[in-house]
């Protein structure tokens, strides 16, 4: 996402490079995929121990996401006040994580207050959290995962045109099209694909001597490089942006990217010593939520503070060098700030949530023992 937003800052960036940086928009789909996989792994582990609980799951998710998200809302309100003034409805929609359900709340409408930049993806993620316990109970095999994928894609293909028809008389074409890309019925297919990835990883782990596992292990670097090349090539092809499918190229860009990410993750999982799996990547991944929330502010402020070094009006080679310099500065600055917020806000709140759950379990055990006696 940092790559995509850095490219967006340079209006005159040469077109091929612009297309390449635009692929970074699909970093959100990678986040959705990995969210599904890691949550399923955690849930299955808790099922084995007899500790799987929807209530515990929701509490952990709230303590993991909402404190940092609410802090980001306050931060952006103070440093970038809403241009049209305070809007209680907009604020409540964002704080309740339902802002990606209407173009005026997402918002994809011009001049509306965006409480937290990029907040649409957090809303979509929370909708996934809401349905996750049910999904985990129903999707217990590769066959069920593939069925879930098919139903999710079908739902997007059916619901998107209906919603487009309902909104187009009241909102601009751009606002409607952007909203239909962002909202949950269009993105649920990515989470569904995450269940397929989960069972792929389970199969590879259970069959380390199979030719597929051996090929992934032996050629992981080449496979990952080929996938990155496919990402670059896909930017030059006219894939549709959202469901439903369109001819002659059927699969929307975000699903193309998600399928490529499935292969990349499978290759990385079989080769933990791959050069693509390194300490910096792991550290950046650990603070990625804070980084996602605050890189918008870093990208906005750096060109303002150092306009000569980061000349967003540059053209040609100067635009390329300025863009790369801004990308490096944004990544390093965002990482530094995010490491601070992770250790001062995210990690303490995660531990607080765990303590509350342990206390609840302890009280439940005491109450159960009291009833038994």
Short mmCIF file of the C-alpha atoms (twelve columns), coordinates in Angstrom:
data_MODEL
# 
_entry.id   MODEL 
# 
loop_
_atom_site.group_PDB 
_atom_site.id 
_atom_site.type_symbol 
_atom_site.label_atom_id 
_atom_site.label_alt_id 
_atom_site.label_comp_id 
_atom_site.label_asym_id 
_atom_site.label_seq_id 
_atom_site.Cartn_x 
_atom_site.Cartn_y 
_atom_site.Cartn_z 
_atom_site.pdbx_PDB_model_num 
ATOM 1   C CA . UNK A 1   0.000   0.000   0.000   1 
ATOM 2   C CA . UNK A 2   2.879   2.388   0.684   1 
ATOM 3   C CA . UNK A 3   4.115   1.733   -2.859  1 
ATOM 4   C CA . UNK A 4   0.695   2.437   -4.359  1 
ATOM 5   C CA . UNK A 5   0.117   5.631   -2.401  1 
ATOM 6   C CA . UNK A 6   3.654   6.857   -3.131  1 
ATOM 7   C CA . UNK A 7   3.052   6.418   -6.856  1 
ATOM 8   C CA . UNK A 8   -0.261  8.241   -6.540  1 
ATOM 9   C CA . UNK A 9   1.531   11.279  -5.096  1 
ATOM 10  C CA . UNK A 10  3.392   11.817  -8.410  1 
ATOM 11  C CA . UNK A 11  0.972   12.914  -11.111 1 
ATOM 12  C CA . UNK A 12  3.667   12.925  -13.814 1 
ATOM 13  C CA . UNK A 13  5.309   9.606   -12.958 1 
ATOM 14  C CA . UNK A 14  6.040   7.745   -16.238 1 
ATOM 15  C CA . UNK A 15  3.016   5.629   -17.117 1 
ATOM 16  C CA . UNK A 16  4.635   2.136   -17.009 1 
ATOM 17  C CA . UNK A 17  5.974   2.798   -13.516 1 
ATOM 18  C CA . UNK A 18  2.645   4.315   -12.507 1 
ATOM 19  C CA . UNK A 19  0.887   1.129   -13.543 1 
ATOM 20  C CA . UNK A 20  3.400   -0.932  -11.603 1 
ATOM 21  C CA . UNK A 21  3.002   1.052   -8.385  1 
ATOM 22  C CA . UNK A 22  -0.776  0.855   -8.759  1 
ATOM 23  C CA . UNK A 23  -0.542  -2.894  -8.220  1 
ATOM 24  C CA . UNK A 24  0.311   -2.063  -4.624  1 
ATOM 25  C CA . UNK A 25  -3.386  -1.330  -4.108  1 
ATOM 26  C CA . UNK A 26  -3.806  -5.100  -3.931  1 
ATOM 27  C CA . UNK A 27  -1.740  -5.251  -0.760  1 
ATOM 28  C CA . UNK A 28  -5.075  -5.056  1.068   1 
ATOM 29  C CA . UNK A 29  -6.075  -8.376  -0.508  1 
ATOM 30  C CA . UNK A 30  -2.855  -9.949  0.792   1 
ATOM 31  C CA . UNK A 31  -3.812  -8.691  4.248   1 
ATOM 32  C CA . UNK A 32  -7.295  -10.213 3.904   1 
ATOM 33  C CA . UNK A 33  -5.842  -13.553 2.777   1 
ATOM 34  C CA . UNK A 34  -3.322  -13.776 5.603   1 
ATOM 35  C CA . UNK A 35  -5.891  -12.625 8.147   1 
ATOM 36  C CA . UNK A 36  -8.135  -15.536 7.181   1 
ATOM 37  C CA . UNK A 37  -5.279  -18.064 7.269   1 
ATOM 38  C CA . UNK A 38  -3.832  -16.981 10.619  1 
ATOM 39  C CA . UNK A 39  -7.242  -16.753 12.289  1 
ATOM 40  C CA . UNK A 40  -8.169  -20.234 11.071  1 
ATOM 41  C CA . UNK A 41  -4.881  -21.618 12.394  1 
ATOM 42  C CA . UNK A 42  -5.505  -20.028 15.776  1 
ATOM 43  C CA . UNK A 43  -9.143  -21.160 15.879  1 
ATOM 44  C CA . UNK A 44  -8.313  -24.793 15.008  1 
ATOM 45  C CA . UNK A 45  -5.624  -24.828 17.691  1 
ATOM 46  C CA . UNK A 46  -8.139  -23.573 20.255  1 
ATOM 47  C CA . UNK A 47  -10.689 -26.158 19.078  1 
ATOM 48  C CA . UNK A 48  -8.126  -28.883 19.745  1 
ATOM 49  C CA . UNK A 49  -7.627  -27.557 23.272  1 
ATOM 50  C CA . UNK A 50  -11.372 -27.116 23.802  1 
ATOM 51  C CA . UNK A 51  -11.027 -23.330 24.130  1 
ATOM 52  C CA . UNK A 52  -12.642 -22.074 20.900  1 
ATOM 53  C CA . UNK A 53  -15.192 -19.399 21.758  1 
ATOM 54  C CA . UNK A 54  -16.892 -16.795 19.597  1 
ATOM 55  C CA . UNK A 55  -17.061 -14.362 22.530  1 
ATOM 56  C CA . UNK A 56  -13.339 -14.737 23.255  1 
ATOM 57  C CA . UNK A 57  -12.618 -14.267 19.569  1 
ATOM 58  C CA . UNK A 58  -14.579 -11.014 19.399  1 
ATOM 59  C CA . UNK A 59  -12.935 -9.659  22.546  1 
ATOM 60  C CA . UNK A 60  -9.454  -10.380 21.209  1 
ATOM 61  C CA . UNK A 61  -10.252 -8.744  17.876  1 
ATOM 62  C CA . UNK A 62  -11.603 -5.617  19.549  1 
ATOM 63  C CA . UNK A 63  -8.534  -5.229  21.757  1 
ATOM 64  C CA . UNK A 64  -6.273  -5.927  18.761  1 
ATOM 65  C CA . UNK A 65  -7.809  -3.434  16.326  1 
ATOM 66  C CA . UNK A 66  -9.981  -0.784  17.947  1 
ATOM 67  C CA . UNK A 67  -7.516  0.982   20.334  1 
ATOM 68  C CA . UNK A 68  -5.040  1.814   17.572  1 
ATOM 69  C CA . UNK A 69  -7.831  2.597   15.124  1 
ATOM 70  C CA . UNK A 70  -9.537  4.995   17.534  1 
ATOM 71  C CA . UNK A 71  -6.199  6.642   18.287  1 
ATOM 72  C CA . UNK A 72  -5.675  7.106   14.546  1 
ATOM 73  C CA . UNK A 73  -9.128  8.720   14.270  1 
ATOM 74  C CA . UNK A 74  -8.185  11.242  16.973  1 
ATOM 75  C CA . UNK A 75  -4.780  11.841  15.394  1 
ATOM 76  C CA . UNK A 76  -6.189  12.607  11.945  1 
ATOM 77  C CA . UNK A 77  -8.937  14.794  13.393  1 
ATOM 78  C CA . UNK A 78  -6.275  16.945  15.075  1 
ATOM 79  C CA . UNK A 79  -3.658  17.109  12.306  1 
ATOM 80  C CA . UNK A 80  -6.024  17.067  9.300   1 
ATOM 81  C CA . UNK A 81  -9.380  18.484  10.486  1 
ATOM 82  C CA . UNK A 82  -12.368 17.493  8.325   1 
ATOM 83  C CA . UNK A 83  -12.755 20.081  5.528   1 
ATOM 84  C CA . UNK A 84  -16.549 20.140  5.859   1 
ATOM 85  C CA . UNK A 85  -16.550 20.177  9.663   1 
ATOM 86  C CA . UNK A 86  -17.323 17.598  12.318  1 
ATOM 87  C CA . UNK A 87  -19.974 15.032  11.330  1 
ATOM 88  C CA . UNK A 88  -21.278 12.849  14.172  1 
ATOM 89  C CA . UNK A 89  -22.885 10.345  11.799  1 
ATOM 90  C CA . UNK A 90  -19.644 9.910   9.910   1 
ATOM 91  C CA . UNK A 91  -17.687 9.475   13.131  1 
ATOM 92  C CA . UNK A 92  -20.066 6.904   14.618  1 
ATOM 93  C CA . UNK A 93  -20.108 4.894   11.386  1 
ATOM 94  C CA . UNK A 94  -16.309 4.775   11.372  1 
ATOM 95  C CA . UNK A 95  -16.002 3.918   15.079  1 
ATOM 96  C CA . UNK A 96  -18.618 1.157   14.707  1 
ATOM 97  C CA . UNK A 97  -16.764 -0.234  11.656  1 
ATOM 98  C CA . UNK A 98  -19.817 0.019   9.368   1 
ATOM 99  C CA . UNK A 99  -18.504 2.844   7.185   1 
ATOM 100 C CA . UNK A 100 -17.892 0.595   4.150   1 
ATOM 101 C CA . UNK A 101 -21.598 -0.089  3.689   1 
ATOM 102 C CA . UNK A 102 -22.567 3.149   1.955   1 
ATOM 103 C CA . UNK A 103 -20.779 5.510   -0.467  1 
ATOM 104 C CA . UNK A 104 -21.502 8.516   1.763   1 
ATOM 105 C CA . UNK A 105 -19.910 6.775   4.743   1 
ATOM 106 C CA . UNK A 106 -16.962 4.972   3.125   1 
ATOM 107 C CA . UNK A 107 -16.677 7.721   1.845   1 
ATOM 108 C CA . UNK A 108 -16.315 7.569   -1.914  1 
ATOM 109 C CA . UNK A 109 -18.252 10.828  -2.268  1 
ATOM 110 C CA . UNK A 110 -16.063 13.905  -2.748  1 
ATOM 111 C CA . UNK A 111 -15.525 16.361  0.121   1 
ATOM 112 C CA . UNK A 112 -16.811 14.024  2.813   1 
ATOM 113 C CA . UNK A 113 -14.902 13.534  6.061   1 
ATOM 114 C CA . UNK A 114 -12.733 10.421  5.903   1 
ATOM 115 C CA . UNK A 115 -12.339 9.740   9.639   1 
ATOM 116 C CA . UNK A 116 -9.386  7.369   9.142   1 
ATOM 117 C CA . UNK A 117 -7.747  7.205   5.695   1 
ATOM 118 C CA . UNK A 118 -8.044  3.661   4.373   1 
ATOM 119 C CA . UNK A 119 -10.687 2.904   6.987   1 
ATOM 120 C CA . UNK A 120 -12.837 1.043   4.458   1 
ATOM 121 C CA . UNK A 121 -10.563 -2.011  4.705   1 
ATOM 122 C CA . UNK A 122 -10.881 -2.074  8.502   1 
ATOM 123 C CA . UNK A 123 -14.676 -2.050  8.131   1 
ATOM 124 C CA . UNK A 124 -14.492 -4.953  5.674   1 
ATOM 125 C CA . UNK A 125 -12.133 -6.832  7.989   1 
ATOM 126 C CA . UNK A 126 -14.525 -6.363  10.914  1 
ATOM 127 C CA . UNK A 127 -17.398 -7.761  8.881   1 
ATOM 128 C CA . UNK A 128 -15.241 -10.813 8.285   1 
ATOM 129 C CA . UNK A 129 -14.582 -11.046 12.030  1 
ATOM 130 C CA . UNK A 130 -18.332 -10.959 12.626  1 
ATOM 131 C CA . UNK A 131 -18.958 -13.972 10.371  1 
ATOM 132 C CA . UNK A 132 -15.709 -15.813 11.156  1 
ATOM 133 C CA . UNK A 133 -16.930 -18.194 13.936  1 
ATOM 134 C CA . UNK A 134 -19.760 -19.388 11.695  1 
ATOM 135 C CA . UNK A 135 -17.426 -19.719 8.718   1 
ATOM 136 C CA . UNK A 136 -14.887 -21.663 10.792  1 
ATOM 137 C CA . UNK A 137 -17.637 -24.048 11.921  1 
ATOM 138 C CA . UNK A 138 -18.863 -24.710 8.378   1 
ATOM 139 C CA . UNK A 139 -15.671 -24.668 6.275   1 
ATOM 140 C CA . UNK A 140 -13.780 -27.724 7.466   1 
ATOM 141 C CA . UNK A 141 -12.412 -29.211 4.235   1 
ATOM 142 C CA . UNK A 142 -10.979 -28.175 0.890   1 
ATOM 143 C CA . UNK A 143 -14.278 -29.094 -0.751  1 
ATOM 144 C CA . UNK A 144 -16.153 -26.761 1.608   1 
ATOM 145 C CA . UNK A 145 -13.558 -24.017 1.016   1 
ATOM 146 C CA . UNK A 146 -13.972 -24.273 -2.761  1 
ATOM 147 C CA . UNK A 147 -17.757 -24.198 -2.355  1 
ATOM 148 C CA . UNK A 148 -17.417 -21.110 -0.156  1 
ATOM 149 C CA . UNK A 149 -15.284 -19.472 -2.873  1 
ATOM 150 C CA . UNK A 150 -17.854 -20.219 -5.536  1 
ATOM 151 C CA . UNK A 151 -20.725 -18.888 -3.448  1 
ATOM 152 C CA . UNK A 152 -18.765 -15.755 -2.488  1 
ATOM 153 C CA . UNK A 153 -17.961 -14.943 -6.117  1 
ATOM 154 C CA . UNK A 154 -21.565 -15.628 -7.127  1 
ATOM 155 C CA . UNK A 155 -22.821 -13.338 -4.357  1 
ATOM 156 C CA . UNK A 156 -20.602 -10.511 -5.592  1 
ATOM 157 C CA . UNK A 157 -21.723 -11.027 -9.177  1 
ATOM 158 C CA . UNK A 158 -25.390 -10.864 -8.163  1 
ATOM 159 C CA . UNK A 159 -25.354 -8.143  -5.491  1 
ATOM 160 C CA . UNK A 160 -23.033 -5.605  -7.154  1 
ATOM 161 C CA . UNK A 161 -25.319 -4.883  -10.165 1 
ATOM 162 C CA . UNK A 162 -28.355 -4.629  -7.869  1 
ATOM 163 C CA . UNK A 163 -26.612 -2.104  -5.633  1 
ATOM 164 C CA . UNK A 164 -25.288 -0.189  -8.630  1 
ATOM 165 C CA . UNK A 165 -28.843 0.180   -9.913  1 
ATOM 166 C CA . UNK A 166 -30.015 1.415   -6.512  1 
ATOM 167 C CA . UNK A 167 -27.260 4.020   -6.099  1 
ATOM 168 C CA . UNK A 168 -26.565 5.422   -9.550  1 
ATOM 169 C CA . UNK A 169 -29.385 8.010   -9.515  1 
ATOM 170 C CA . UNK A 170 -28.112 9.623   -6.291  1 
ATOM 171 C CA . UNK A 171 -24.330 9.378   -6.567  1 
ATOM 172 C CA . UNK A 172 -21.739 9.924   -9.269  1 
ATOM 173 C CA . UNK A 173 -20.520 7.018   -11.368 1 
ATOM 174 C CA . UNK A 174 -17.060 7.253   -9.806  1 
ATOM 175 C CA . UNK A 175 -18.463 7.231   -6.261  1 
ATOM 176 C CA . UNK A 176 -20.624 4.180   -6.992  1 
ATOM 177 C CA . UNK A 177 -17.888 2.243   -8.797  1 
ATOM 178 C CA . UNK A 178 -15.368 2.871   -6.016  1 
ATOM 179 C CA . UNK A 179 -17.891 1.916   -3.348  1 
ATOM 180 C CA . UNK A 180 -18.792 -1.335  -5.114  1 
ATOM 181 C CA . UNK A 181 -15.104 -2.237  -5.171  1 
ATOM 182 C CA . UNK A 182 -14.633 -1.493  -1.468  1 
ATOM 183 C CA . UNK A 183 -17.700 -3.020  0.147   1 
ATOM 184 C CA . UNK A 184 -17.791 -6.460  1.782   1 
ATOM 185 C CA . UNK A 185 -19.881 -8.398  -0.798  1 
ATOM 186 C CA . UNK A 186 -17.220 -7.633  -3.404  1 
ATOM 187 C CA . UNK A 187 -14.276 -8.494  -1.122  1 
ATOM 188 C CA . UNK A 188 -15.651 -11.598 0.624   1 
ATOM 189 C CA . UNK A 189 -14.322 -13.769 -2.213  1 
ATOM 190 C CA . UNK A 190 -10.777 -12.865 -1.098  1 
ATOM 191 C CA . UNK A 191 -11.463 -14.159 2.421   1 
ATOM 192 C CA . UNK A 192 -13.012 -17.270 0.870   1 
ATOM 193 C CA . UNK A 193 -9.833  -17.767 -1.128  1 
ATOM 194 C CA . UNK A 194 -7.989  -17.492 2.179   1 
ATOM 195 C CA . UNK A 195 -9.749  -20.674 3.351   1 
ATOM 196 C CA . UNK A 196 -8.468  -22.449 0.229   1 
ATOM 197 C CA . UNK A 197 -4.952  -21.201 0.995   1 
ATOM 198 C CA . UNK A 198 -5.300  -22.517 4.555   1 
ATOM 199 C CA . UNK A 199 -6.069  -26.048 3.325   1 
ATOM 200 C CA . UNK A 200 -3.278  -25.842 0.743   1 
ATOM 201 C CA . UNK A 201 -0.809  -25.056 3.524   1 
ATOM 202 C CA . UNK A 202 -2.193  -27.902 5.645   1 
ATOM 203 C CA . UNK A 203 -1.819  -30.342 2.758   1 
ATOM 204 C CA . UNK A 204 1.742   -29.247 1.983   1 
ATOM 205 C CA . UNK A 205 2.654   -29.592 5.652   1 
ATOM 206 C CA . UNK A 206 1.092   -33.065 5.847   1 
ATOM 207 C CA . UNK A 207 2.718   -34.245 2.598   1 
ATOM 208 C CA . UNK A 208 6.309   -32.936 2.667   1 
ATOM 209 C CA . UNK A 209 7.548   -35.711 0.341   1 
ATOM 210 C CA . UNK A 210 5.035   -35.068 -2.448  1 
ATOM 211 C CA . UNK A 211 6.357   -33.715 -5.735  1 
ATOM 212 C CA . UNK A 212 4.332   -30.517 -5.276  1 
ATOM 213 C CA . UNK A 213 5.842   -29.851 -1.855  1 
ATOM 214 C CA . UNK A 214 9.319   -30.702 -3.143  1 
ATOM 215 C CA . UNK A 215 8.925   -28.360 -6.126  1 
ATOM 216 C CA . UNK A 216 7.702   -25.512 -3.934  1 
ATOM 217 C CA . UNK A 217 10.594  -26.077 -1.559  1 
ATOM 218 C CA . UNK A 218 13.282  -26.453 -4.212  1 
ATOM 219 C CA . UNK A 219 12.165  -23.664 -6.529  1 
ATOM 220 C CA . UNK A 220 10.548  -21.249 -4.083  1 
ATOM 221 C CA . UNK A 221 12.703  -18.268 -5.073  1 
ATOM 222 C CA . UNK A 222 12.056  -18.823 -8.784  1 
ATOM 223 C CA . UNK A 223 8.325   -19.294 -8.188  1 
ATOM 224 C CA . UNK A 224 8.113   -16.092 -6.153  1 
ATOM 225 C CA . UNK A 225 10.048  -14.148 -8.803  1 
ATOM 226 C CA . UNK A 226 7.756   -15.530 -11.514 1 
ATOM 227 C CA . UNK A 227 4.729   -14.461 -9.466  1 
ATOM 228 C CA . UNK A 228 6.136   -10.964 -9.040  1 
ATOM 229 C CA . UNK A 229 6.651   -10.876 -12.807 1 
ATOM 230 C CA . UNK A 230 3.032   -11.927 -13.262 1 
ATOM 231 C CA . UNK A 231 2.020   -9.060  -10.982 1 
ATOM 232 C CA . UNK A 232 3.922   -6.640  -13.216 1 
ATOM 233 C CA . UNK A 233 2.436   -8.087  -16.407 1 
ATOM 234 C CA . UNK A 234 -1.093  -7.993  -14.999 1 
ATOM 235 C CA . UNK A 235 -0.836  -4.224  -14.563 1 
ATOM 236 C CA . UNK A 236 -0.705  -3.839  -18.360 1 
ATOM 237 C CA . UNK A 237 -3.799  -5.980  -18.998 1 
ATOM 238 C CA . UNK A 238 -7.354  -4.575  -18.920 1 
ATOM 239 C CA . UNK A 239 -8.771  -6.703  -16.139 1 
ATOM 240 C CA . UNK A 240 -12.076 -5.471  -14.674 1 
ATOM 241 C CA . UNK A 241 -11.815 -3.831  -11.270 1 
ATOM 242 C CA . UNK A 242 -14.666 -5.634  -9.514  1 
ATOM 243 C CA . UNK A 243 -17.306 -8.316  -9.793  1 
ATOM 244 C CA . UNK A 244 -19.250 -9.341  -11.836 1 
ATOM 245 C CA . UNK A 245 -17.022 -10.832 -14.510 1 
ATOM 246 C CA . UNK A 246 -16.611 -9.098  -17.859 1 
ATOM 247 C CA . UNK A 247 -15.413 -10.224 -21.275 1 
ATOM 248 C CA . UNK A 248 -12.905 -10.960 -22.708 1 
ATOM 249 C CA . UNK A 249 -10.831 -11.005 -19.475 1 
ATOM 250 C CA . UNK A 250 -13.088 -12.425 -16.823 1 
ATOM 251 C CA . UNK A 251 -11.318 -12.259 -13.472 1 
ATOM 252 C CA . UNK A 252 -11.208 -8.870  -11.695 1 
ATOM 253 C CA . UNK A 253 -7.784  -7.441  -10.853 1 
ATOM 254 C CA . UNK A 254 -8.118  -7.975  -7.104  1 
ATOM 255 C CA . UNK A 255 -8.862  -11.691 -7.624  1 
ATOM 256 C CA . UNK A 256 -5.964  -12.044 -10.067 1 
ATOM 257 C CA . UNK A 257 -3.697  -10.516 -7.427  1 
ATOM 258 C CA . UNK A 258 -5.178  -12.747 -4.713  1 
ATOM 259 C CA . UNK A 259 -4.525  -15.897 -6.755  1 
ATOM 260 C CA . UNK A 260 -0.925  -14.804 -7.306  1 
ATOM 261 C CA . UNK A 261 -0.562  -14.129 -3.583  1 
ATOM 262 C CA . UNK A 262 -1.814  -17.660 -2.818  1 
ATOM 263 C CA . UNK A 263 1.074   -19.105 -4.827  1 
ATOM 264 C CA . UNK A 264 3.602   -16.724 -3.249  1 
ATOM 265 C CA . UNK A 265 2.497   -17.583 0.295   1 
ATOM 266 C CA . UNK A 266 2.550   -21.325 -0.449  1 
ATOM 267 C CA . UNK A 267 6.098   -21.028 -1.810  1 
ATOM 268 C CA . UNK A 268 7.266   -18.955 1.161   1 
ATOM 269 C CA . UNK A 269 5.696   -21.385 3.628   1 
ATOM 270 C CA . UNK A 270 7.755   -24.278 2.273   1 
ATOM 271 C CA . UNK A 271 11.006  -22.328 2.323   1 
ATOM 272 C CA . UNK A 272 11.395  -20.308 5.543   1 
ATOM 273 C CA . UNK A 273 15.038  -19.555 4.618   1 
ATOM 274 C CA . UNK A 274 14.027  -17.850 1.397   1 
ATOM 275 C CA . UNK A 275 15.633  -14.418 0.838   1 
ATOM 276 C CA . UNK A 276 12.083  -13.057 0.732   1 
ATOM 277 C CA . UNK A 277 11.607  -14.143 4.354   1 
ATOM 278 C CA . UNK A 278 13.955  -11.932 6.345   1 
ATOM 279 C CA . UNK A 279 14.154  -10.152 9.655   1 
ATOM 280 C CA . UNK A 280 13.165  -6.735  8.292   1 
ATOM 281 C CA . UNK A 281 10.083  -8.157  6.545   1 
ATOM 282 C CA . UNK A 282 9.060   -9.938  9.753   1 
ATOM 283 C CA . UNK A 283 9.542   -6.799  11.850  1 
ATOM 284 C CA . UNK A 284 7.602   -4.686  9.378   1 
ATOM 285 C CA . UNK A 285 4.843   -7.308  9.370   1 
ATOM 286 C CA . UNK A 286 4.613   -7.148  13.155  1 
ATOM 287 C CA . UNK A 287 3.888   -3.417  13.107  1 
ATOM 288 C CA . UNK A 288 1.946   -3.490  9.832   1 
ATOM 289 C CA . UNK A 289 -1.376  -2.354  11.312  1 
ATOM 290 C CA . UNK A 290 0.081   0.848   12.751  1 
ATOM 291 C CA . UNK A 291 2.054   1.288   9.533   1 
ATOM 292 C CA . UNK A 292 -1.115  1.023   7.460   1 
ATOM 293 C CA . UNK A 293 -2.898  3.608   9.591   1 
ATOM 294 C CA . UNK A 294 -0.135  6.198   9.724   1 
ATOM 295 C CA . UNK A 295 1.690   5.951   6.388   1 
ATOM 296 C CA . UNK A 296 -0.936  8.276   4.892   1 
ATOM 297 C CA . UNK A 297 0.166   11.068  7.217   1 
ATOM 298 C CA . UNK A 298 3.862   10.396  6.572   1 
ATOM 299 C CA . UNK A 299 3.328   10.519  2.811   1 
ATOM 300 C CA . UNK A 300 1.431   13.781  3.161   1 
ATOM 301 C CA . UNK A 301 3.944   15.505  5.422   1 
ATOM 302 C CA . UNK A 302 7.310   14.529  3.919   1 
ATOM 303 C CA . UNK A 303 6.784   16.340  0.559   1 
ATOM 304 C CA . UNK A 304 5.429   19.351  2.436   1 
ATOM 305 C CA . UNK A 305 8.467   19.509  4.743   1 
ATOM 306 C CA . UNK A 306 11.094  18.694  2.057   1 
ATOM 307 C CA . UNK A 307 9.617   19.834  -1.266  1 
ATOM 308 C CA . UNK A 308 13.007  20.001  -3.022  1 
ATOM 309 C CA . UNK A 309 13.931  16.420  -2.162  1 
ATOM 310 C CA . UNK A 310 10.447  15.008  -2.720  1 
ATOM 311 C CA . UNK A 311 9.210   17.006  -5.707  1 
ATOM 312 C CA . UNK A 312 5.777   15.555  -6.432  1 
ATOM 313 C CA . UNK A 313 5.432   17.821  -9.494  1 
ATOM 314 C CA . UNK A 314 8.578   16.406  -11.126 1 
ATOM 315 C CA . UNK A 315 8.524   14.714  -14.523 1 
ATOM 316 C CA . UNK A 316 10.621  12.072  -16.290 1 
ATOM 317 C CA . UNK A 317 13.674  10.690  -14.519 1 
ATOM 318 C CA . UNK A 318 13.433  13.273  -11.761 1 
ATOM 319 C CA . UNK A 319 9.940   12.004  -10.941 1 
ATOM 320 C CA . UNK A 320 11.273  8.434   -10.774 1 
ATOM 321 C CA . UNK A 321 14.127  9.363   -8.429  1 
ATOM 322 C CA . UNK A 322 11.875  11.546  -6.256  1 
ATOM 323 C CA . UNK A 323 9.301   8.774   -6.063  1 
ATOM 324 C CA . UNK A 324 11.906  6.200   -5.014  1 
ATOM 325 C CA . UNK A 325 13.373  8.592   -2.443  1 
ATOM 326 C CA . UNK A 326 9.934   9.301   -1.004  1 
ATOM 327 C CA . UNK A 327 9.182   5.568   -0.879  1 
ATOM 328 C CA . UNK A 328 12.390  4.860   1.071   1 
ATOM 329 C CA . UNK A 329 11.792  7.749   3.454   1 
ATOM 330 C CA . UNK A 330 8.157   6.767   3.990   1 
ATOM 331 C CA . UNK A 331 8.943   3.116   4.683   1 
ATOM 332 C CA . UNK A 332 11.692  3.943   7.179   1 
ATOM 333 C CA . UNK A 333 9.787   6.761   8.909   1 
ATOM 334 C CA . UNK A 334 6.560   4.796   9.054   1 
ATOM 335 C CA . UNK A 335 8.369   1.775   10.465  1 
ATOM 336 C CA . UNK A 336 9.992   3.892   13.200  1 
ATOM 337 C CA . UNK A 337 6.706   5.509   14.227  1 
ATOM 338 C CA . UNK A 338 4.797   2.224   14.004  1 
ATOM 339 C CA . UNK A 339 7.325   0.420   16.201  1 
ATOM 340 C CA . UNK A 340 6.665   3.042   18.871  1 
ATOM 341 C CA . UNK A 341 2.872   2.765   18.664  1 
ATOM 342 C CA . UNK A 342 3.039   -1.034  18.557  1 
ATOM 343 C CA . UNK A 343 4.992   -1.199  21.807  1 
ATOM 344 C CA . UNK A 344 3.077   1.592   23.559  1 
ATOM 345 C CA . UNK A 345 -0.482  0.966   22.346  1 
ATOM 346 C CA . UNK A 346 -1.051  -2.220  20.346  1 
ATOM 347 C CA . UNK A 347 0.922   -4.743  22.388  1 
ATOM 348 C CA . UNK A 348 -0.275  -3.492  25.820  1 
ATOM 349 C CA . UNK A 349 -3.909  -3.565  24.668  1 
ATOM 350 C CA . UNK A 350 -3.513  -7.064  23.230  1 
ATOM 351 C CA . UNK A 351 -2.113  -8.239  26.571  1 
ATOM 352 C CA . UNK A 352 -4.926  -6.500  28.430  1 
ATOM 353 C CA . UNK A 353 -7.481  -8.368  26.323  1 
ATOM 354 C CA . UNK A 354 -5.768  -11.657 27.140  1 
ATOM 355 C CA . UNK A 355 -5.767  -10.859 30.842  1 
ATOM 356 C CA . UNK A 356 -9.490  -10.105 30.778  1 
ATOM 357 C CA . UNK A 357 -10.188 -13.393 29.031  1 
ATOM 358 C CA . UNK A 358 -8.083  -15.334 31.526  1 
ATOM 359 C CA . UNK A 359 -9.952  -13.622 34.353  1 
ATOM 360 C CA . UNK A 360 -13.298 -14.515 32.759  1 
ATOM 361 C CA . UNK A 361 -12.287 -18.159 32.384  1 
ATOM 362 C CA . UNK A 362 -11.105 -18.235 35.983  1 
ATOM 363 C CA . UNK A 363 -14.427 -16.809 37.198  1 
ATOM 364 C CA . UNK A 364 -16.309 -19.318 35.049  1 
ATOM 365 C CA . UNK A 365 -14.344 -22.195 36.575  1 
ATOM 366 C CA . UNK A 366 -15.042 -20.897 40.093  1 
ATOM 367 C CA . UNK A 367 -18.765 -20.549 39.308  1 
ATOM 368 C CA . UNK A 368 -18.875 -24.056 37.804  1 
ATOM 369 C CA . UNK A 369 -17.065 -25.525 40.828  1 
ATOM 370 C CA . UNK A 370 -19.491 -23.730 43.143  1 
ATOM 371 C CA . UNK A 371 -22.523 -25.149 41.316  1 
ATOM 372 C CA . UNK A 372 -21.033 -28.655 41.377  1 
ATOM 373 C CA . UNK A 373 -20.508 -28.509 45.132  1 
# 
